[in-house]
Amino acid sequence: MAILARFRDWLAAYWVVAAGFMAAALVVLVPVLWAPLALPVLLIFLHSPAYMLHQVEEHTGDHFRSFANRVVFGGREALTTTSVLVINIPVV
């Protein structure tokens, strides 16, 4: 179990940075994908890096979780670090 806890802690520390890196990497691919993809497909593709940048903006410094717990849930620890990871990495 200790390995899973260490992995979770590592992921919690770096997933926002990884999302920013992946957004930049996907945007760099746009010139390569411009010709083979139809414009609507390319625009759908661009939603991924745009949403990743939104995640970076929202979750840097744990701002979203802190805000949600303080304002939405009245100071209770309703959103944990683990729940934020589960919601944002595989689900979103």
PDB file of N, CA, C and O in Angstrom:
ATOM      1  N   MET A   1       0.810  -1.202   0.000  1.00  0.00           N
ATOM      2  CA  MET A   1       0.000   0.000   0.000  1.00  0.00           C
ATOM      3  C   MET A   1       0.857   1.272   0.000  1.00  0.00           C
ATOM      4  O   MET A   1       0.436   2.309  -0.512  1.00  0.00           O
ATOM      5  N   ALA A   2       2.043   1.185   0.570  1.00  0.00           N
ATOM      6  CA  ALA A   2       2.914   2.359   0.645  1.00  0.00           C
ATOM      7  C   ALA A   2       3.298   2.856  -0.743  1.00  0.00           C
ATOM      8  O   ALA A   2       3.435   4.059  -0.962  1.00  0.00           O
ATOM      9  N   ILE A   3       3.469   1.930  -1.673  1.00  0.00           N
ATOM     10  CA  ILE A   3       3.829   2.332  -3.042  1.00  0.00           C
ATOM     11  C   ILE A   3       2.685   3.113  -3.681  1.00  0.00           C
ATOM     12  O   ILE A   3       2.925   4.098  -4.379  1.00  0.00           O
ATOM     13  N   LEU A   4       1.439   2.684  -3.451  1.00  0.00           N
ATOM     14  CA  LEU A   4       0.293   3.412  -4.004  1.00  0.00           C
ATOM     15  C   LEU A   4       0.171   4.797  -3.387  1.00  0.00           C
ATOM     16  O   LEU A   4      -0.147   5.763  -4.081  1.00  0.00           O
ATOM     17  N   ALA A   5       0.420   4.896  -2.101  1.00  0.00           N
ATOM     18  CA  ALA A   5       0.361   6.199  -1.438  1.00  0.00           C
ATOM     19  C   ALA A   5       1.450   7.127  -1.969  1.00  0.00           C
ATOM     20  O   ALA A   5       1.208   8.315  -2.183  1.00  0.00           O
ATOM     21  N   ARG A   6       2.638   6.590  -2.180  1.00  0.00           N
ATOM     22  CA  ARG A   6       3.719   7.410  -2.739  1.00  0.00           C
ATOM     23  C   ARG A   6       3.398   7.852  -4.160  1.00  0.00           C
ATOM     24  O   ARG A   6       3.660   8.994  -4.537  1.00  0.00           O
ATOM     25  N   PHE A   7       2.826   6.936  -4.952  1.00  0.00           N
ATOM     26  CA  PHE A   7       2.449   7.286  -6.324  1.00  0.00           C
ATOM     27  C   PHE A   7       1.362   8.356  -6.320  1.00  0.00           C
ATOM     28  O   PHE A   7       1.418   9.303  -7.103  1.00  0.00           O
ATOM     29  N   ARG A   8       0.369   8.206  -5.435  1.00  0.00           N
ATOM     30  CA  ARG A   8      -0.700   9.200  -5.339  1.00  0.00           C
ATOM     31  C   ARG A   8      -0.125  10.561  -4.961  1.00  0.00           C
ATOM     32  O   ARG A   8      -0.514  11.580  -5.532  1.00  0.00           O
ATOM     33  N   ASP A   9       0.796  10.583  -4.004  1.00  0.00           N
ATOM     34  CA  ASP A   9       1.405  11.848  -3.594  1.00  0.00           C
ATOM     35  C   ASP A   9       2.212  12.474  -4.730  1.00  0.00           C
ATOM     36  O   ASP A   9       2.176  13.688  -4.933  1.00  0.00           O
ATOM     37  N   TRP A  10       2.938  11.633  -5.468  1.00  0.00           N
ATOM     38  CA  TRP A  10       3.709  12.122  -6.610  1.00  0.00           C
ATOM     39  C   TRP A  10       2.769  12.691  -7.670  1.00  0.00           C
ATOM     40  O   TRP A  10       3.009  13.768  -8.214  1.00  0.00           O
ATOM     41  N   LEU A  11       1.695  11.953  -7.955  1.00  0.00           N
ATOM     42  CA  LEU A  11       0.729  12.399  -8.958  1.00  0.00           C
ATOM     43  C   LEU A  11       0.072  13.704  -8.526  1.00  0.00           C
ATOM     44  O   LEU A  11      -0.111  14.609  -9.340  1.00  0.00           O
ATOM     45  N   ALA A  12      -0.279  13.803  -7.257  1.00  0.00           N
ATOM     46  CA  ALA A  12      -0.895  15.030  -6.746  1.00  0.00           C
ATOM     47  C   ALA A  12       0.042  16.215  -6.905  1.00  0.00           C
ATOM     48  O   ALA A  12      -0.403  17.334  -7.163  1.00  0.00           O
ATOM     49  N   ALA A  13       1.328  15.974  -6.754  1.00  0.00           N
ATOM     50  CA  ALA A  13       2.302  17.069  -6.855  1.00  0.00           C
ATOM     51  C   ALA A  13       2.548  17.506  -8.292  1.00  0.00           C
ATOM     52  O   ALA A  13       2.868  18.670  -8.534  1.00  0.00           O
ATOM     53  N   TYR A  14       2.402  16.591  -9.253  1.00  0.00           N
ATOM     54  CA  TYR A  14       2.850  16.900 -10.614  1.00  0.00           C
ATOM     55  C   TYR A  14       1.788  16.838 -11.713  1.00  0.00           C
ATOM     56  O   TYR A  14       2.106  17.147 -12.861  1.00  0.00           O
ATOM     57  N   TRP A  15       0.554  16.457 -11.422  1.00  0.00           N
ATOM     58  CA  TRP A  15      -0.398  16.302 -12.521  1.00  0.00           C
ATOM     59  C   TRP A  15      -0.730  17.631 -13.186  1.00  0.00           C
ATOM     60  O   TRP A  15      -0.972  17.664 -14.392  1.00  0.00           O
ATOM     61  N   VAL A  16      -0.748  18.714 -12.442  1.00  0.00           N
ATOM     62  CA  VAL A  16      -1.059  20.019 -13.037  1.00  0.00           C
ATOM     63  C   VAL A  16       0.063  20.443 -13.985  1.00  0.00           C
ATOM     64  O   VAL A  16      -0.197  20.948 -15.077  1.00  0.00           O
ATOM     65  N   VAL A  17       1.297  20.235 -13.566  1.00  0.00           N
ATOM     66  CA  VAL A  17       2.446  20.552 -14.425  1.00  0.00           C
ATOM     67  C   VAL A  17       2.406  19.684 -15.682  1.00  0.00           C
ATOM     68  O   VAL A  17       2.663  20.165 -16.785  1.00  0.00           O
ATOM     69  N   ALA A  18       2.084  18.403 -15.507  1.00  0.00           N
ATOM     70  CA  ALA A  18       2.007  17.489 -16.656  1.00  0.00           C
ATOM     71  C   ALA A  18       0.911  17.928 -17.626  1.00  0.00           C
ATOM     72  O   ALA A  18       1.083  17.830 -18.841  1.00  0.00           O
ATOM     73  N   ALA A  19      -0.205  18.407 -17.101  1.00  0.00           N
ATOM     74  CA  ALA A  19      -1.285  18.887 -17.976  1.00  0.00           C
ATOM     75  C   ALA A  19      -0.826  20.084 -18.794  1.00  0.00           C
ATOM     76  O   ALA A  19      -1.147  20.186 -19.978  1.00  0.00           O
ATOM     77  N   GLY A  20      -0.084  20.983 -18.179  1.00  0.00           N
ATOM     78  CA  GLY A  20       0.449  22.129 -18.918  1.00  0.00           C
ATOM     79  C   GLY A  20       1.426  21.701 -19.998  1.00  0.00           C
ATOM     80  O   GLY A  20       1.395  22.216 -21.116  1.00  0.00           O
ATOM     81  N   PHE A  21       2.294  20.758 -19.660  1.00  0.00           N
ATOM     82  CA  PHE A  21       3.248  20.241 -20.640  1.00  0.00           C
ATOM     83  C   PHE A  21       2.518  19.564 -21.795  1.00  0.00           C
ATOM     84  O   PHE A  21       2.850  19.796 -22.958  1.00  0.00           O
ATOM     85  N   MET A  22       1.529  18.733 -21.486  1.00  0.00           N
ATOM     86  CA  MET A  22       0.790  18.037 -22.545  1.00  0.00           C
ATOM     87  C   MET A  22       0.011  19.015 -23.417  1.00  0.00           C
ATOM     88  O   MET A  22      -0.088  18.812 -24.627  1.00  0.00           O
ATOM     89  N   ALA A  23      -0.540  20.064 -22.829  1.00  0.00           N
ATOM     90  CA  ALA A  23      -1.239  21.074 -23.625  1.00  0.00           C
ATOM     91  C   ALA A  23      -0.282  21.711 -24.624  1.00  0.00           C
ATOM     92  O   ALA A  23      -0.616  21.879 -25.796  1.00  0.00           O
ATOM     93  N   ALA A  24       0.908  22.062 -24.153  1.00  0.00           N
ATOM     94  CA  ALA A  24       1.906  22.659 -25.045  1.00  0.00           C
ATOM     95  C   ALA A  24       2.322  21.675 -26.133  1.00  0.00           C
ATOM     96  O   ALA A  24       2.472  22.058 -27.293  1.00  0.00           O
ATOM     97  N   ALA A  25       2.509  20.415 -25.764  1.00  0.00           N
ATOM     98  CA  ALA A  25       2.917  19.399 -26.746  1.00  0.00           C
ATOM     99  C   ALA A  25       1.834  19.204 -27.805  1.00  0.00           C
ATOM    100  O   ALA A  25       2.151  19.051 -28.985  1.00  0.00           O
ATOM    101  N   LEU A  26       0.576  19.205 -27.406  1.00  0.00           N
ATOM    102  CA  LEU A  26      -0.508  19.036 -28.379  1.00  0.00           C
ATOM    103  C   LEU A  26      -0.626  20.253 -29.298  1.00  0.00           C
ATOM    104  O   LEU A  26      -0.916  20.106 -30.486  1.00  0.00           O
ATOM    105  N   VAL A  27      -0.407  21.439 -28.762  1.00  0.00           N
ATOM    106  CA  VAL A  27      -0.456  22.646 -29.596  1.00  0.00           C
ATOM    107  C   VAL A  27       0.684  22.636 -30.612  1.00  0.00           C
ATOM    108  O   VAL A  27       0.512  23.088 -31.744  1.00  0.00           O
ATOM    109  N   VAL A  28       1.845  22.124 -30.213  1.00  0.00           N
ATOM    110  CA  VAL A  28       2.980  22.031 -31.132  1.00  0.00           C
ATOM    111  C   VAL A  28       2.646  21.113 -32.312  1.00  0.00           C
ATOM    112  O   VAL A  28       3.195  21.293 -33.399  1.00  0.00           O
ATOM    113  N   LEU A  29       1.770  20.148 -32.119  1.00  0.00           N
ATOM    114  CA  LEU A  29       1.384  19.227 -33.195  1.00  0.00           C
ATOM    115  C   LEU A  29       0.432  19.836 -34.217  1.00  0.00           C
ATOM    116  O   LEU A  29       0.239  19.264 -35.289  1.00  0.00           O
ATOM    117  N   VAL A  30      -0.159  20.966 -33.913  1.00  0.00           N
ATOM    118  CA  VAL A  30      -1.164  21.557 -34.807  1.00  0.00           C
ATOM    119  C   VAL A  30      -0.634  21.790 -36.224  1.00  0.00           C
ATOM    120  O   VAL A  30      -1.343  21.455 -37.172  1.00  0.00           O
ATOM    121  N   PRO A  31       0.554  22.337 -36.427  1.00  0.00           N
ATOM    122  CA  PRO A  31       1.028  22.519 -37.811  1.00  0.00           C
ATOM    123  C   PRO A  31       1.147  21.195 -38.576  1.00  0.00           C
ATOM    124  O   PRO A  31       0.934  21.151 -39.788  1.00  0.00           O
ATOM    125  N   VAL A  32       1.482  20.139 -37.873  1.00  0.00           N
ATOM    126  CA  VAL A  32       1.598  18.827 -38.519  1.00  0.00           C
ATOM    127  C   VAL A  32       0.221  18.268 -38.867  1.00  0.00           C
ATOM    128  O   VAL A  32       0.054  17.597 -39.886  1.00  0.00           O
ATOM    129  N   LEU A  33      -0.759  18.548 -38.017  1.00  0.00           N
ATOM    130  CA  LEU A  33      -2.103  18.001 -38.221  1.00  0.00           C
ATOM    131  C   LEU A  33      -2.988  18.886 -39.092  1.00  0.00           C
ATOM    132  O   LEU A  33      -4.063  18.464 -39.517  1.00  0.00           O
ATOM    133  N   TRP A  34      -2.544  20.102 -39.357  1.00  0.00           N
ATOM    134  CA  TRP A  34      -3.366  21.058 -40.094  1.00  0.00           C
ATOM    135  C   TRP A  34      -3.805  20.508 -41.455  1.00  0.00           C
ATOM    136  O   TRP A  34      -4.986  20.576 -41.794  1.00  0.00           O
ATOM    137  N   ALA A  35      -2.878  19.970 -42.228  1.00  0.00           N
ATOM    138  CA  ALA A  35      -3.198  19.495 -43.577  1.00  0.00           C
ATOM    139  C   ALA A  35      -4.030  18.211 -43.586  1.00  0.00           C
ATOM    140  O   ALA A  35      -5.024  18.151 -44.310  1.00  0.00           O
ATOM    141  N   PRO A  36      -3.666  17.178 -42.814  1.00  0.00           N
ATOM    142  CA  PRO A  36      -4.413  15.925 -42.937  1.00  0.00           C
ATOM    143  C   PRO A  36      -5.790  15.933 -42.269  1.00  0.00           C
ATOM    144  O   PRO A  36      -6.638  15.109 -42.614  1.00  0.00           O
ATOM    145  N   LEU A  37      -6.029  16.828 -41.336  1.00  0.00           N
ATOM    146  CA  LEU A  37      -7.313  16.829 -40.640  1.00  0.00           C
ATOM    147  C   LEU A  37      -8.252  17.883 -41.214  1.00  0.00           C
ATOM    148  O   LEU A  37      -7.828  18.975 -41.589  1.00  0.00           O
ATOM    149  N   ALA A  38      -9.508  17.543 -41.272  1.00  0.00           N
ATOM    150  CA  ALA A  38     -10.518  18.531 -41.649  1.00  0.00           C
ATOM    151  C   ALA A  38     -10.619  19.557 -40.521  1.00  0.00           C
ATOM    152  O   ALA A  38     -10.352  19.239 -39.362  1.00  0.00           O
ATOM    153  N   LEU A  39     -10.997  20.766 -40.855  1.00  0.00           N
ATOM    154  CA  LEU A  39     -11.061  21.840 -39.867  1.00  0.00           C
ATOM    155  C   LEU A  39     -11.925  21.475 -38.651  1.00  0.00           C
ATOM    156  O   LEU A  39     -11.498  21.724 -37.523  1.00  0.00           O
ATOM    157  N   PRO A  40     -13.120  20.899 -38.831  1.00  0.00           N
ATOM    158  CA  PRO A  40     -13.904  20.549 -37.636  1.00  0.00           C
ATOM    159  C   PRO A  40     -13.183  19.553 -36.717  1.00  0.00           C
ATOM    160  O   PRO A  40     -13.264  19.663 -35.494  1.00  0.00           O
ATOM    161  N   VAL A  41     -12.487  18.596 -37.305  1.00  0.00           N
ATOM    162  CA  VAL A  41     -11.753  17.613 -36.497  1.00  0.00           C
ATOM    163  C   VAL A  41     -10.595  18.290 -35.778  1.00  0.00           C
ATOM    164  O   VAL A  41     -10.332  17.994 -34.612  1.00  0.00           O
ATOM    165  N   LEU A  42      -9.906  19.188 -36.455  1.00  0.00           N
ATOM    166  CA  LEU A  42      -8.812  19.923 -35.830  1.00  0.00           C
ATOM    167  C   LEU A  42      -9.320  20.778 -34.666  1.00  0.00           C
ATOM    168  O   LEU A  42      -8.674  20.857 -33.621  1.00  0.00           O
ATOM    169  N   LEU A  43     -10.460  21.405 -34.849  1.00  0.00           N
ATOM    170  CA  LEU A  43     -11.033  22.211 -33.765  1.00  0.00           C
ATOM    171  C   LEU A  43     -11.427  21.345 -32.574  1.00  0.00           C
ATOM    172  O   LEU A  43     -11.252  21.751 -31.425  1.00  0.00           O
ATOM    173  N   ILE A  44     -11.954  20.159 -32.840  1.00  0.00           N
ATOM    174  CA  ILE A  44     -12.267  19.224 -31.751  1.00  0.00           C
ATOM    175  C   ILE A  44     -10.978  18.815 -31.045  1.00  0.00           C
ATOM    176  O   ILE A  44     -10.939  18.740 -29.817  1.00  0.00           O
ATOM    177  N   PHE A  45      -9.927  18.552 -31.814  1.00  0.00           N
ATOM    178  CA  PHE A  45      -8.626  18.202 -31.242  1.00  0.00           C
ATOM    179  C   PHE A  45      -8.130  19.317 -30.321  1.00  0.00           C
ATOM    180  O   PHE A  45      -7.581  19.037 -29.255  1.00  0.00           O
ATOM    181  N   LEU A  46      -8.316  20.564 -30.717  1.00  0.00           N
ATOM    182  CA  LEU A  46      -7.824  21.696 -29.929  1.00  0.00           C
ATOM    183  C   LEU A  46      -8.565  21.882 -28.616  1.00  0.00           C
ATOM    184  O   LEU A  46      -8.093  22.605 -27.739  1.00  0.00           O
ATOM    185  N   HIS A  47      -9.718  21.242 -28.468  1.00  0.00           N
ATOM    186  CA  HIS A  47     -10.415  21.323 -27.191  1.00  0.00           C
ATOM    187  C   HIS A  47      -9.601  20.679 -26.064  1.00  0.00           C
ATOM    188  O   HIS A  47      -9.668  21.130 -24.920  1.00  0.00           O
ATOM    189  N   SER A  48      -8.843  19.643 -26.373  1.00  0.00           N
ATOM    190  CA  SER A  48      -8.045  18.977 -25.332  1.00  0.00           C
ATOM    191  C   SER A  48      -6.995  19.907 -24.724  1.00  0.00           C
ATOM    192  O   SER A  48      -6.975  20.078 -23.505  1.00  0.00           O
ATOM    193  N   PRO A  49      -6.124  20.512 -25.533  1.00  0.00           N
ATOM    194  CA  PRO A  49      -5.152  21.412 -24.896  1.00  0.00           C
ATOM    195  C   PRO A  49      -5.812  22.628 -24.249  1.00  0.00           C
ATOM    196  O   PRO A  49      -5.324  23.123 -23.233  1.00  0.00           O
ATOM    197  N   ALA A  50      -6.903  23.110 -24.814  1.00  0.00           N
ATOM    198  CA  ALA A  50      -7.593  24.251 -24.205  1.00  0.00           C
ATOM    199  C   ALA A  50      -8.115  23.872 -22.826  1.00  0.00           C
ATOM    200  O   ALA A  50      -7.995  24.646 -21.876  1.00  0.00           O
ATOM    201  N   TYR A  51      -8.693  22.682 -22.718  1.00  0.00           N
ATOM    202  CA  TYR A  51      -9.208  22.246 -21.419  1.00  0.00           C
ATOM    203  C   TYR A  51      -8.067  21.977 -20.442  1.00  0.00           C
ATOM    204  O   TYR A  51      -8.199  22.247 -19.248  1.00  0.00           O
ATOM    205  N   MET A  52      -6.943  21.446 -20.937  1.00  0.00           N
ATOM    206  CA  MET A  52      -5.792  21.218 -20.069  1.00  0.00           C
ATOM    207  C   MET A  52      -5.275  22.543 -19.508  1.00  0.00           C
ATOM    208  O   MET A  52      -4.909  22.617 -18.335  1.00  0.00           O
ATOM    209  N   LEU A  53      -5.244  23.578 -20.331  1.00  0.00           N
ATOM    210  CA  LEU A  53      -4.820  24.890 -19.840  1.00  0.00           C
ATOM    211  C   LEU A  53      -5.801  25.426 -18.801  1.00  0.00           C
ATOM    212  O   LEU A  53      -5.398  26.075 -17.835  1.00  0.00           O
ATOM    213  N   HIS A  54      -7.072  25.156 -19.001  1.00  0.00           N
ATOM    214  CA  HIS A  54      -8.074  25.540 -18.008  1.00  0.00           C
ATOM    215  C   HIS A  54      -7.819  24.807 -16.691  1.00  0.00           C
ATOM    216  O   HIS A  54      -7.930  25.403 -15.620  1.00  0.00           O
ATOM    217  N   GLN A  55      -7.479  23.522 -16.762  1.00  0.00           N
ATOM    218  CA  GLN A  55      -7.176  22.753 -15.559  1.00  0.00           C
ATOM    219  C   GLN A  55      -5.960  23.346 -14.837  1.00  0.00           C
ATOM    220  O   GLN A  55      -5.953  23.453 -13.611  1.00  0.00           O
ATOM    221  N   VAL A  56      -4.940  23.727 -15.600  1.00  0.00           N
ATOM    222  CA  VAL A  56      -3.743  24.331 -15.002  1.00  0.00           C
ATOM    223  C   VAL A  56      -4.137  25.607 -14.261  1.00  0.00           C
ATOM    224  O   VAL A  56      -3.726  25.830 -13.122  1.00  0.00           O
ATOM    225  N   GLU A  57      -4.930  26.431 -14.918  1.00  0.00           N
ATOM    226  CA  GLU A  57      -5.356  27.701 -14.313  1.00  0.00           C
ATOM    227  C   GLU A  57      -6.180  27.449 -13.051  1.00  0.00           C
ATOM    228  O   GLU A  57      -6.039  28.173 -12.065  1.00  0.00           O
ATOM    229  N   GLU A  58      -7.015  26.455 -13.073  1.00  0.00           N
ATOM    230  CA  GLU A  58      -7.941  26.204 -11.973  1.00  0.00           C
ATOM    231  C   GLU A  58      -7.283  25.493 -10.789  1.00  0.00           C
ATOM    232  O   GLU A  58      -7.619  25.765  -9.637  1.00  0.00           O
ATOM    233  N   HIS A  59      -6.357  24.593 -11.066  1.00  0.00           N
ATOM    234  CA  HIS A  59      -5.832  23.734 -10.003  1.00  0.00           C
ATOM    235  C   HIS A  59      -4.428  24.076  -9.535  1.00  0.00           C
ATOM    236  O   HIS A  59      -3.941  23.450  -8.594  1.00  0.00           O
ATOM    237  N   THR A  60      -3.758  25.042 -10.149  1.00  0.00           N
ATOM    238  CA  THR A  60      -2.435  25.447  -9.677  1.00  0.00           C
ATOM    239  C   THR A  60      -2.551  25.958  -8.245  1.00  0.00           C
ATOM    240  O   THR A  60      -3.411  26.782  -7.933  1.00  0.00           O
ATOM    241  N   GLY A  61      -1.682  25.462  -7.391  1.00  0.00           N
ATOM    242  CA  GLY A  61      -1.706  25.885  -5.996  1.00  0.00           C
ATOM    243  C   GLY A  61      -2.893  25.355  -5.208  1.00  0.00           C
ATOM    244  O   GLY A  61      -3.192  25.861  -4.126  1.00  0.00           O
ATOM    245  N   ASP A  62      -3.574  24.344  -5.736  1.00  0.00           N
ATOM    246  CA  ASP A  62      -4.723  23.722  -5.051  1.00  0.00           C
ATOM    247  C   ASP A  62      -5.863  24.714  -4.820  1.00  0.00           C
ATOM    248  O   ASP A  62      -6.641  24.563  -3.877  1.00  0.00           O
ATOM    249  N   HIS A  63      -5.961  25.729  -5.684  1.00  0.00           N
ATOM    250  CA  HIS A  63      -6.961  26.772  -5.489  1.00  0.00           C
ATOM    251  C   HIS A  63      -8.391  26.261  -5.608  1.00  0.00           C
ATOM    252  O   HIS A  63      -9.246  26.632  -4.804  1.00  0.00           O
ATOM    253  N   PHE A  64      -8.666  25.417  -6.597  1.00  0.00           N
ATOM    254  CA  PHE A  64     -10.047  24.960  -6.788  1.00  0.00           C
ATOM    255  C   PHE A  64     -10.519  24.141  -5.601  1.00  0.00           C
ATOM    256  O   PHE A  64     -11.606  24.384  -5.076  1.00  0.00           O
ATOM    257  N   ARG A  65      -9.712  23.166  -5.168  1.00  0.00           N
ATOM    258  CA  ARG A  65     -10.114  22.301  -4.053  1.00  0.00           C
ATOM    259  C   ARG A  65     -10.306  23.121  -2.783  1.00  0.00           C
ATOM    260  O   ARG A  65     -11.266  22.910  -2.042  1.00  0.00           O
ATOM    261  N   SER A  66      -9.401  24.046  -2.536  1.00  0.00           N
ATOM    262  CA  SER A  66      -9.516  24.901  -1.350  1.00  0.00           C
ATOM    263  C   SER A  66     -10.782  25.746  -1.410  1.00  0.00           C
ATOM    264  O   SER A  66     -11.508  25.850  -0.421  1.00  0.00           O
ATOM    265  N   PHE A  67     -11.051  26.351  -2.568  1.00  0.00           N
ATOM    266  CA  PHE A  67     -12.248  27.168  -2.735  1.00  0.00           C
ATOM    267  C   PHE A  67     -13.518  26.339  -2.562  1.00  0.00           C
ATOM    268  O   PHE A  67     -14.439  26.740  -1.850  1.00  0.00           O
ATOM    269  N   ALA A  68     -13.559  25.176  -3.219  1.00  0.00           N
ATOM    270  CA  ALA A  68     -14.750  24.336  -3.123  1.00  0.00           C
ATOM    271  C   ALA A  68     -15.010  23.901  -1.686  1.00  0.00           C
ATOM    272  O   ALA A  68     -16.146  23.944  -1.214  1.00  0.00           O
ATOM    273  N   ASN A  69     -13.963  23.486  -1.000  1.00  0.00           N
ATOM    274  CA  ASN A  69     -14.146  23.061   0.386  1.00  0.00           C
ATOM    275  C   ASN A  69     -14.563  24.222   1.291  1.00  0.00           C
ATOM    276  O   ASN A  69     -15.397  24.044   2.179  1.00  0.00           O
ATOM    277  N   ARG A  70     -13.999  25.390   1.077  1.00  0.00           N
ATOM    278  CA  ARG A  70     -14.288  26.547   1.931  1.00  0.00           C
ATOM    279  C   ARG A  70     -15.666  27.139   1.642  1.00  0.00           C
ATOM    280  O   ARG A  70     -16.441  27.406   2.561  1.00  0.00           O
ATOM    281  N   VAL A  71     -15.964  27.343   0.355  1.00  0.00           N
ATOM    282  CA  VAL A  71     -17.179  28.076  -0.011  1.00  0.00           C
ATOM    283  C   VAL A  71     -18.361  27.152  -0.274  1.00  0.00           C
ATOM    284  O   VAL A  71     -19.439  27.335   0.292  1.00  0.00           O
ATOM    285  N   VAL A  72     -18.157  26.174  -1.122  1.00  0.00           N
ATOM    286  CA  VAL A  72     -19.266  25.310  -1.526  1.00  0.00           C
ATOM    287  C   VAL A  72     -19.659  24.347  -0.411  1.00  0.00           C
ATOM    288  O   VAL A  72     -20.844  24.117  -0.172  1.00  0.00           O
ATOM    289  N   PHE A  73     -18.666  23.786   0.268  1.00  0.00           N
ATOM    290  CA  PHE A  73     -18.944  22.764   1.281  1.00  0.00           C
ATOM    291  C   PHE A  73     -18.830  23.298   2.701  1.00  0.00           C
ATOM    292  O   PHE A  73     -18.743  22.507   3.640  1.00  0.00           O
ATOM    293  N   GLY A  74     -18.828  24.590   2.886  1.00  0.00           N
ATOM    294  CA  GLY A  74     -18.889  25.199   4.203  1.00  0.00           C
ATOM    295  C   GLY A  74     -17.727  24.877   5.122  1.00  0.00           C
ATOM    296  O   GLY A  74     -17.909  24.765   6.334  1.00  0.00           O
ATOM    297  N   GLY A  75     -16.537  24.726   4.565  1.00  0.00           N
ATOM    298  CA  GLY A  75     -15.365  24.475   5.384  1.00  0.00           C
ATOM    299  C   GLY A  75     -15.064  23.013   5.626  1.00  0.00           C
ATOM    300  O   GLY A  75     -14.031  22.691   6.214  1.00  0.00           O
ATOM    301  N   ARG A  76     -15.943  22.109   5.184  1.00  0.00           N
ATOM    302  CA  ARG A  76     -15.676  20.664   5.329  1.00  0.00           C
ATOM    303  C   ARG A  76     -14.702  20.206   4.260  1.00  0.00           C
ATOM    304  O   ARG A  76     -14.636  20.795   3.181  1.00  0.00           O
ATOM    305  N   GLU A  77     -13.950  19.165   4.553  1.00  0.00           N
ATOM    306  CA  GLU A  77     -12.989  18.588   3.609  1.00  0.00           C
ATOM    307  C   GLU A  77     -13.732  17.602   2.702  1.00  0.00           C
ATOM    308  O   GLU A  77     -13.465  16.400   2.731  1.00  0.00           O
ATOM    309  N   ALA A  78     -14.666  18.118   1.897  1.00  0.00           N
ATOM    310  CA  ALA A  78     -15.462  17.262   1.015  1.00  0.00           C
ATOM    311  C   ALA A  78     -14.648  16.780  -0.182  1.00  0.00           C
ATOM    312  O   ALA A  78     -14.754  15.621  -0.581  1.00  0.00           O
ATOM    313  N   LEU A  79     -13.845  17.660  -0.750  1.00  0.00           N
ATOM    314  CA  LEU A  79     -12.962  17.276  -1.852  1.00  0.00           C
ATOM    315  C   LEU A  79     -11.576  17.010  -1.283  1.00  0.00           C
ATOM    316  O   LEU A  79     -10.933  17.907  -0.738  1.00  0.00           O
ATOM    317  N   THR A  80     -11.132  15.790  -1.415  1.00  0.00           N
ATOM    318  CA  THR A  80      -9.782  15.445  -0.985  1.00  0.00           C
ATOM    319  C   THR A  80      -8.853  15.532  -2.186  1.00  0.00           C
ATOM    320  O   THR A  80      -9.304  15.639  -3.326  1.00  0.00           O
ATOM    321  N   THR A  81      -7.572  15.486  -1.924  1.00  0.00           N
ATOM    322  CA  THR A  81      -6.599  15.474  -3.019  1.00  0.00           C
ATOM    323  C   THR A  81      -6.826  14.262  -3.905  1.00  0.00           C
ATOM    324  O   THR A  81      -6.752  14.360  -5.130  1.00  0.00           O
ATOM    325  N   THR A  82      -7.103  13.120  -3.289  1.00  0.00           N
ATOM    326  CA  THR A  82      -7.350  11.900  -4.061  1.00  0.00           C
ATOM    327  C   THR A  82      -8.584  12.034  -4.936  1.00  0.00           C
ATOM    328  O   THR A  82      -8.569  11.612  -6.092  1.00  0.00           O
ATOM    329  N   SER A  83      -9.656  12.617  -4.401  1.00  0.00           N
ATOM    330  CA  SER A  83     -10.875  12.767  -5.212  1.00  0.00           C
ATOM    331  C   SER A  83     -10.637  13.706  -6.395  1.00  0.00           C
ATOM    332  O   SER A  83     -11.166  13.475  -7.483  1.00  0.00           O
ATOM    333  N   VAL A  84      -9.854  14.750  -6.195  1.00  0.00           N
ATOM    334  CA  VAL A  84      -9.533  15.655  -7.302  1.00  0.00           C
ATOM    335  C   VAL A  84      -8.753  14.907  -8.380  1.00  0.00           C
ATOM    336  O   VAL A  84      -8.994  15.102  -9.572  1.00  0.00           O
ATOM    337  N   LEU A  85      -7.823  14.054  -7.963  1.00  0.00           N
ATOM    338  CA  LEU A  85      -7.062  13.260  -8.933  1.00  0.00           C
ATOM    339  C   LEU A  85      -7.978  12.319  -9.697  1.00  0.00           C
ATOM    340  O   LEU A  85      -7.892  12.229 -10.922  1.00  0.00           O
ATOM    341  N   VAL A  86      -8.852  11.617  -8.989  1.00  0.00           N
ATOM    342  CA  VAL A  86      -9.750  10.646  -9.634  1.00  0.00           C
ATOM    343  C   VAL A  86     -10.706  11.347 -10.593  1.00  0.00           C
ATOM    344  O   VAL A  86     -10.996  10.834 -11.674  1.00  0.00           O
ATOM    345  N   ILE A  87     -11.187  12.500 -10.203  1.00  0.00           N
ATOM    346  CA  ILE A  87     -12.129  13.235 -11.055  1.00  0.00           C
ATOM    347  C   ILE A  87     -11.418  13.774 -12.309  1.00  0.00           C
ATOM    348  O   ILE A  87     -11.940  13.657 -13.418  1.00  0.00           O
ATOM    349  N   ASN A  88     -10.241  14.356 -12.129  1.00  0.00           N
ATOM    350  CA  ASN A  88      -9.609  15.093 -13.226  1.00  0.00           C
ATOM    351  C   ASN A  88      -8.709  14.274 -14.133  1.00  0.00           C
ATOM    352  O   ASN A  88      -8.546  14.631 -15.300  1.00  0.00           O
ATOM    353  N   ILE A  89      -8.129  13.213 -13.655  1.00  0.00           N
ATOM    354  CA  ILE A  89      -7.200  12.466 -14.528  1.00  0.00           C
ATOM    355  C   ILE A  89      -7.945  11.445 -15.380  1.00  0.00           C
ATOM    356  O   ILE A  89      -7.937  11.589 -16.602  1.00  0.00           O
ATOM    357  N   PRO A  90      -8.584  10.429 -14.820  1.00  0.00           N
ATOM    358  CA  PRO A  90      -9.231   9.452 -15.716  1.00  0.00           C
ATOM    359  C   PRO A  90     -10.607   9.897 -16.202  1.00  0.00           C
ATOM    360  O   PRO A  90     -10.999   9.562 -17.320  1.00  0.00           O
ATOM    361  N   VAL A  91     -11.352  10.649 -15.380  1.00  0.00           N
ATOM    362  CA  VAL A  91     -12.732  10.976 -15.729  1.00  0.00           C
ATOM    363  C   VAL A  91     -12.800  12.158 -16.690  1.00  0.00           C
ATOM    364  O   VAL A  91     -13.431  12.065 -17.742  1.00  0.00           O
ATOM    365  N   VAL A  92     -12.168  13.243 -16.345  1.00  0.00           N
ATOM    366  CA  VAL A  92     -12.221  14.440 -17.189  1.00  0.00           C
ATOM    367  C   VAL A  92     -11.286  14.247 -18.355  1.00  0.00           C
ATOM    368  O   VAL A  92     -11.166  15.131 -19.203  1.00  0.00           O
TER     369      VAL A  92
END
